[in-house]
């Protein structure tokens, strides 16, 4: 990276611990680089239709990272606002952010036309061009400021009431939530820039030091948080899509009564059982009248089994987990000797499981209602010897 000019003292060309503005430039440049790596890596974990969105988001933070490295050096050596660097950065990253509105709608299966993006791009060009020409005094400051605000207002109209804003209706909760977060960033987060132009450049009531720190914080939020909204949407939608595919095949993969419950519910129940496996066995074989599973109030009307029957309890629970997970092939069945233990375990677990806190005051819900329904159905089936 080239220096803007030579300095008498070499230390002046580097970061000073007393230069808060330079430190803020350093923090955001590193944060942008880290975000770029994160978004590129996460793009491999989402559905293929979401990868373009995350790749574009990673480009936003990458471009910003490069420009912030230069802005940091410019400030360290001159202590002057790097106007041209900021506008070059915005001229690349803001259009990329506008693309994201269309990309997530397309990934969500919404028919959006290319005109939606071109309208947002038009608003971006007007907003940035007039802002820059006003700041470098090519145009009168106040008319340029008003024209730039018109471009921003046009963008807001498009994302709220235009084609892009209207297309989000009917999308999944994940898409709607992320789209709304992106709109709020463009609305509230972007307020900082015209306010800085007004109070810093037009009115001169804010000095460059304070203004640059505020701009840096704004870019940190408005770029990284903006792409994080896209990432959150992509992750949740991809997970939901995977579960939808599992749910379609649930009846084929699961045996017996488990097939009538969704794969998502069965998996939650199985994970809950396996993560608490030793505790469940200990609770089932605890003969103490004060025995409690995970804290709360004991349900003394439910009968536990003898500690000597732990092996039978273990076999029964393994079969419950197998059926919940939809493992292929025949499972274990109770022997004549263990049938009574399996039945007692099934009755106990069915009565012990709760999906609502109100079912047993003083104890939190064990799992969601859907997962509890799947779990209870399977333990009763296994306990009955079917």
C-alpha positions in Angstrom: 0.0 0.0 0.0 1.5 3.3 -1.1 2.0 6.2 1.3 0.3 9.5 0.5 3.5 11.5 1.4 6.8 10.9 3.3 6.9 11.9 6.9 9.7 13.3 9.0 9.2 10.8 11.8 8.7 7.2 10.7 6.5 6.5 13.7 4.0 9.1 12.4 3.2 6.8 9.5 1.8 4.1 11.8 -1.1 3.7 14.2 -0.9 5.9 17.3 -2.6 4.7 20.5 -3.9 8.2 21.0 -5.6 8.5 17.6 -9.1 7.3 18.2 -10.2 7.9 14.6 -7.3 5.9 13.2 -8.1 3.1 15.7 -11.7 3.1 14.5 -10.5 2.8 10.9 -8.3 -0.1 12.0 -11.1 -1.9 13.8 -13.5 -1.7 10.9 -11.0 -2.7 8.3 -10.2 -5.9 10.3 -13.9 -6.5 10.9 -14.6 -6.2 7.2 -11.9 -8.7 6.4 -13.1 -11.2 9.0 -16.7 -10.8 7.8 -15.6 -11.5 4.2 -14.0 -14.8 5.3 -17.1 -15.7 7.3 -19.6 -15.0 4.5 -17.5 -16.9 1.9 -17.2 -19.9 4.2 -20.9 -19.8 5.2 -21.9 -19.7 1.5 -20.9 -23.4 1.4 -23.4 -24.3 4.1 -26.6 -22.9 2.6 -28.8 -24.0 -0.3 -27.3 -23.4 -3.7 -30.0 -20.8 -4.5 -28.7 -18.7 -1.6 -25.0 -18.8 -2.4 -25.1 -15.9 -4.8 -26.6 -13.7 -2.1 -23.8 -14.5 0.3 -21.1 -14.2 -2.3 -22.4 -10.7 -3.2 -22.5 -9.9 0.6 -18.9 -11.0 0.9 -17.9 -8.7 -1.9 -19.5 -5.8 -0.1 -17.3 -6.4 3.0 -14.3 -7.2 0.9 -14.5 -4.0 -1.1 -15.0 -2.0 2.1 -12.1 -3.7 3.8 -9.7 -2.7 1.0 -10.9 0.9 1.0 -10.7 1.1 4.8 -7.1 0.1 4.7 -6.4 3.1 2.4 -8.6 5.4 4.4 -6.8 4.5 7.6 -3.4 5.3 6.1 -4.8 8.5 4.6 -6.1 9.7 8.0 -2.9 8.6 9.9 -0.7 10.7 7.6 -2.9 13.7 6.9 -5.7 13.8 9.5 -8.0 14.9 6.7 -11.4 13.2 5.9 -10.8 10.8 3.0 -13.8 11.9 1.0 -12.9 10.5 -2.3 -12.1 7.0 -0.8 -15.5 7.0 1.0 -17.4 7.8 -2.2 -15.4 5.3 -4.3 -16.3 2.7 -1.6 -19.9 3.6 -1.5 -20.2 3.7 -5.3 -19.3 0.0 -5.4 -20.8 -1.4 -2.2 -24.1 0.4 -2.2 -25.2 -1.0 -5.6 -24.1 -4.4 -4.4 -26.3 -4.0 -1.3 -29.2 -3.0 -3.6 -28.8 -6.2 -5.6 -29.3 -8.1 -2.3 -33.0 -7.1 -2.1 -33.6 -8.8 -5.5 -31.4 -11.8 -4.8 -33.1 -12.8 -1.6 -36.5 -12.4 -3.3 -35.4 -14.6 -6.2 -33.9 -17.2 -3.8 -37.3 -17.2 -2.0 -39.0 -18.0 -5.4 -40.6 -14.6 -6.0 -40.9 -13.4 -9.6 -39.0 -10.1 -9.5 -38.1 -8.2 -12.7 -34.7 -6.7 -13.5 -36.4 -3.3 -13.4 -36.6 -3.6 -9.7 -32.8 -3.5 -9.4 -32.4 -0.8 -12.0 -34.7 1.5 -10.1 -32.7 0.9 -6.9 -29.5 1.6 -8.9 -30.9 4.8 -10.3 -31.7 6.0 -6.8 -28.2 5.0 -5.7 -26.5 6.9 -8.5 -28.5 10.1 -7.8 -27.9 9.9 -4.0 -24.1 9.4 -4.3 -23.4 11.5 -7.3 -25.0 14.6 -6.0 -23.6 14.1 -2.5 -20.1 13.8 -3.9 -20.4 16.8 -6.2 -21.7 18.9 -3.4 -18.9 17.9 -1.0 -16.2 18.7 -3.5 -18.0 22.0 -4.4 -18.6 21.2 -8.0 -22.3 21.9 -7.4 -23.8 24.3 -4.8 -23.9 22.4 -1.5 -27.5 22.8 -0.5 -29.1 21.9 -3.9 -26.8 18.9 -4.2 -27.7 17.9 -0.6 -31.5 18.0 -1.5 -31.0 16.1 -4.8 -29.1 13.4 -2.9 -31.9 13.1 -0.4 -34.3 12.7 -3.3 -32.3 9.7 -4.5 -32.4 8.2 -1.0 -36.1 8.8 -0.8 -36.6 7.0 -4.1 -34.7 3.9 -2.8 -36.9 3.9 0.4 -40.0 4.1 -1.8 -38.9 1.1 -3.8 -38.0 -1.2 -0.9 -41.1 -0.3 1.0 -43.9 0.4 -1.5 -42.3 -0.4 -4.9 -41.8 -3.7 -6.7 -39.2 -5.1 -4.2 -41.3 -4.1 -1.2 -44.5 -5.6 -2.6 -42.9 -8.9 -3.6 -41.8 -9.7 -0.1 -45.4 -10.3 0.9 -46.2 -14.0 1.3 -42.6 -15.0 1.7 -41.4 -17.2 4.6 -41.0 -15.7 8.1 -37.2 -15.9 7.7 -37.3 -13.9 4.4 -39.7 -11.3 5.7 -37.7 -10.8 8.9 -34.4 -10.4 7.0 -36.0 -8.1 4.4 -37.5 -5.9 7.1 -34.1 -5.7 8.9 -32.4 -4.7 5.6 -35.1 -2.0 5.1 -34.5 -0.7 8.6 -30.8 -0.5 8.0 -31.3 1.5 4.8 -33.8 3.7 6.6 -32.3 4.3 10.1 -28.7 3.3 9.6 -28.3 5.5 6.5 -29.7 8.5 8.3 -26.2 9.1 9.7 -24.7 10.0 6.3 -27.0 12.9 5.4 -26.9 14.1 9.0 -23.1 14.1 8.8 -23.2 16.0 5.6 -25.7 18.5 7.1 -24.0 19.2 10.4 -20.4 18.5 9.4 -20.1 20.0 5.9 -23.1 22.4 5.5 -23.3 23.8 9.0 -19.8 23.2 10.2 -21.0 22.3 13.7 -19.2 18.9 13.9 -15.4 18.5 13.4 -13.8 15.9 11.2 -12.6 13.8 14.1 -16.0 13.1 15.5 -17.6 12.9 12.0 -15.2 10.2 10.8 -15.7 8.0 13.9 -19.5 8.3 13.4 -19.1 7.4 9.7 -16.9 4.4 10.6 -19.4 3.1 13.1 -22.2 3.6 10.6 -20.4 1.6 7.9 -19.6 -1.1 10.4 -23.3 -1.5 11.1 -24.7 -0.7 7.7 -22.5 -3.1 5.8 -21.8 -6.0 8.1 -25.3 -6.1 9.7 -26.9 -5.7 6.3 -25.1 -8.8 5.0 -25.7 -10.7 8.3 -29.4 -10.2 7.7 -29.0 -11.9 4.3 -27.0 -14.7 5.9 -29.5 -15.3 8.7 -32.3 -15.6 6.1 -30.2 -18.0 4.0 -29.3 -20.2 6.9 -32.9 -20.4 8.3 -34.5 -20.9 4.9 -31.9 -23.6 4.0 -32.5 -25.5 7.2 -36.3 -25.2 6.7 -35.9 -26.5 3.2 -33.9 -29.5 4.4 -36.5 -30.3 7.0 -39.3 -30.1 4.4 -37.5 -32.7 2.4 -37.1 -34.9 5.4 -40.8 -34.4 6.4 -41.9 -35.7 2.9 -40.0 -38.9 3.5 -40.8 -39.2 7.2 -43.4 -42.0 6.7 -41.0 -44.0 4.5 -38.0 -43.7 6.8 -39.7 -44.1 10.2 -41.3 -47.3 11.3 -44.6 -47.7 13.1 -46.3 -44.7 14.8 -43.1 -42.5 14.3 -44.0 -42.2 10.6 -47.0 -40.1 11.4 -44.8 -37.4 13.0 -42.6 -34.9 11.1 -38.9 -35.6 10.8 -38.2 -32.3 12.6 -40.3 -33.3 15.6 -38.8 -36.7 15.8 -35.3 -35.4 15.5 -35.8 -32.9 18.3 -37.2 -35.6 20.6 -34.3 -38.0 19.7 -31.7 -35.3 20.3 -33.3 -34.5 23.7 -33.3 -38.1 24.7 -29.7 -38.7 23.6 -28.3 -35.6 25.2 -29.9 -36.5 28.5 -29.5 -40.3 28.1 -27.7 -41.1 31.4 -30.0 -38.8 33.3 -33.1 -40.4 31.9 -31.8 -43.9 32.9 -30.9 -42.7 36.3 -34.3 -41.2 36.8 -36.1 -44.3 35.6 -34.2 -46.5 38.0 -34.2 -44.1 41.0 -36.3 -45.5 43.8 -36.0 -42.4 46.0 -39.3 -40.6 46.5 -37.6 -37.3 45.9 -36.2 -38.2 42.5 -36.4 -35.4 40.0 -35.3 -35.2 36.4 -33.6 -32.0 35.6 -35.0 -30.2 38.7 -38.6 -29.4 39.4 -41.4 -31.2 41.2 -41.5 -35.0 41.3 -44.5 -36.8 40.0 -44.7 -39.5 42.6 -47.7 -41.2 41.1 -45.5 -42.5 38.3 -43.7 -45.8 39.0 -40.0 -46.2 38.4 -38.2 -49.5 37.9 -35.5 -51.3 39.9 -31.8 -50.3 39.5 -31.2 -53.9 38.7 -33.2 -53.4 35.4 -30.9 -50.8 34.0 -29.9 -53.1 31.1 -33.5 -53.5 30.1 -34.1 -49.7 30.4 -31.1 -49.1 28.2 -32.3 -51.5 25.5 -35.8 -49.9 25.6 -34.4 -46.3 25.3 -32.1 -47.3 22.4 -35.1 -48.7 20.5 -37.1 -45.5 21.2 -34.2 -43.4 19.8 -33.8 -45.7 16.8 -37.5 -45.3 15.8 -37.4 -41.6 16.3 -34.4 -41.3 14.1 -36.1 -43.4 11.4 -33.2 -45.9 11.3 -33.9 -48.7 8.7 -34.2 -52.4 9.5 -35.9 -54.2 12.4 -35.3 -53.0 15.9 -35.1 -54.7 19.3 -38.2 -56.1 21.0 -38.8 -56.9 24.6 -38.3 -60.4 25.8 -40.7 -62.2 28.1 -38.5 -61.1 31.1 -38.1 -57.5 30.1 -41.7 -56.8 28.8 -42.9 -55.6 32.2 -39.9 -53.2 32.5 -40.4 -51.8 28.9 -44.1 -51.2 29.6 -43.3 -49.5 33.0 -40.7 -47.3 31.3 -43.1 -46.4 28.5 -45.9 -45.4 30.9 -43.4 -43.4 33.1 -41.9 -41.5 30.2 -45.3 -40.8 28.7 -46.5 -39.3 31.9 -43.3 -37.6 32.8 -42.8 -35.7 29.5 -44.3 -32.2 29.3 -44.5 -29.8 26.4 -45.9 -26.9 28.4 -44.7 -25.4 31.7 -48.3 -25.4 33.0 -48.4 -29.2 32.8 -46.1 -29.4 35.8 -45.7 -26.1 37.7 -42.1 -25.5 38.8 -40.5 -27.4 35.9 -39.7 -26.1 32.4 -41.1 -27.7 29.3 -39.0 -30.7 28.1 -39.4 -30.0 24.4 -41.8 -28.5 21.8 -45.3 -29.8 21.6 -44.7 -31.5 18.3 -41.5 -33.3 19.6 -43.3 -34.3 22.8 -46.2 -35.8 20.8 -43.7 -37.8 18.7 -41.8 -38.9 21.8 -44.8 -40.0 23.8 -46.3 -41.9 20.9 -43.1 -43.8 20.3 -42.4 -44.7 24.0 -45.9 -45.9 24.4 -45.6 -48.0 21.2 -42.2 -49.5 22.3 -43.4 -50.0 25.9 -46.5 -51.9 24.6 -44.2 -54.3 22.7 -45.4 -53.4 19.2 
